[in-house]
Amino acid sequence: MVHVLLICSQGASTAIMCDKIRQEAQKDGVEMEIKAVPLATSSDYISQADIILLGPQIRYMKKKVQAEAGNTLVMDIDMQAYGMMDGAKVYKSIKENL
């Protein structure tokens, strides 16, 4: 089971992205738990993640999140993939980095 944490500013549109990424993982036969949380509460979830994705609107916080995440990989979501809600592209990026 892969645990993915997607951090964004509010959490609204990232719920859609989570669904699209989850669908791609299911197609690929990968068990994935993916959760979207706002930056304000992300500290409560970081320790449970195998990989952390940052929404484009908060990528400026990457150093702070990485410091809190320790050795857990923190990745930016490609802005174009996020805008197009391209779960396949984001899933491919996750898979390449696991």
C-alpha positions, 0 to 999 in steps of 0.5 A, spaced: 500 500 500 502 506 497 500 512 502 500 519 498 499 525 501 497 531 496 497 538 500 494 544 497 492 551 499 484 549 501 483 542 498 477 543 494 480 542 487 485 537 489 479 532 491 478 531 484 485 530 483 486 525 488 480 521 485 483 521 478 490 519 481 486 513 485 483 511 478 490 510 475 493 506 480 487 502 480 488 501 473 495 499 474 493 494 480 497 498 485 494 499 492 494 506 493 491 511 499 491 518 497 488 524 501 488 531 500 489 536 505 490 543 506 497 546 508 494 548 515 493 541 517 498 538 513 502 537 519 497 532 522 498 527 516 506 528 513 508 522 518 503 517 515 505 519 507 510 515 503 510 520 498 507 528 498 505 532 493 504 539 493 499 543 489 502 548 484 499 554 488 503 552 494 510 549 491 513 555 494 512 552 501 516 546 499 522 547 503 518 548 509 514 541 508 521 537 506 524 539 512 518 537 516 517 530 512 524 528 513 526 523 508 519 522 505 519 525 498 516 531 496 514 533 489 511 539 486 505 537 481 506 539 474 502 546 473 499 543 467 497 537 469 494 540 475 490 545 471 488 539 466 486 534 472 491 529 468 491 524 473 495 519 469 500 524 468 501 525 476 500 518 477 506 516 472 510 521 476 509 518 482 510 511 480 517 513 477 519 516 484 517 510 488 
